[in-house]
């Protein structure tokens, strides 16, 4: 049974860390949302890359790494 659906993102990458979902849209927008059975409600959004983004972002030690199709790599410090 499907608990909820979100059709905002035509293409993008999805991963999870702890109790949060990490979404990188195909246009380079990063969206972080609590993992929830009731709804997709983002707690943070930011445009972090331009161009096409198809690679799943990687989280390690509180640092998030993301890359676009031009090879540009960014690192975001998500530590509290």
C-alpha positions in Angstrom: 0.0 0.0 0.0 1.4 3.4 -1.0 1.5 5.8 2.0 2.0 8.9 -0.1 3.3 10.2 -3.5 5.3 13.2 -4.6 5.4 14.2 -8.2 7.4 17.4 -8.0 10.6 15.8 -9.3 10.5 14.4 -12.8 14.1 13.2 -12.6 16.7 13.2 -9.8 18.5 11.2 -7.2 17.2 10.0 -3.8 19.1 8.8 -0.8 18.5 8.5 2.9 20.7 9.3 5.9 19.4 8.6 9.4 15.8 9.8 9.5 16.1 12.2 6.5 15.6 11.9 2.8 18.2 13.7 0.5 16.9 14.6 -2.9 19.1 16.1 -5.7 16.9 17.2 -8.6 18.1 16.9 -12.1 18.4 20.7 -12.1 20.7 20.8 -9.1 18.3 21.6 -6.3 19.1 19.9 -3.0 16.0 19.1 -0.9 16.2 17.6 2.6 13.1 16.2 4.2 12.3 14.1 7.3 11.6 10.5 6.3 7.9 10.3 7.1 5.0 7.8 6.4 2.5 10.7 6.2 3.9 13.2 3.7 6.9 14.7 1.9 7.6 18.0 3.7 11.0 19.5 3.0 12.8 21.1 5.9 15.5 22.7 3.6 16.0 23.5 0.0 18.9 25.1 -1.9 20.1 25.4 -5.5 23.6 23.9 -5.2 24.6 23.1 -8.8 23.7 24.2 -12.3 23.4 22.0 -15.4 22.2 18.4 -15.3 22.6 16.4 -12.1 22.1 12.6 -12.3 24.6 11.3 -9.7 23.3 10.3 -6.3 24.8 12.6 -3.7 27.1 11.0 -1.1 27.0 11.8 2.7 30.1 11.0 4.8 30.8 12.4 8.2 28.2 15.1 7.9 29.6 16.3 4.5 27.5 16.0 1.5 29.2 15.7 -1.9 27.3 16.3 -5.2 28.4 16.5 -8.8 26.8 17.7 -12.1 27.3 16.4 -15.6 30.0 19.0 -16.3 32.1 17.4 -13.6 31.7 20.2 -11.0 31.9 18.8 -7.5 30.6 20.6 -4.5 30.9 19.8 -0.8 28.3 21.0 1.8 28.9 20.9 5.5 25.7 19.6 7.0 27.1 19.0 10.5 25.2 20.7 13.3 
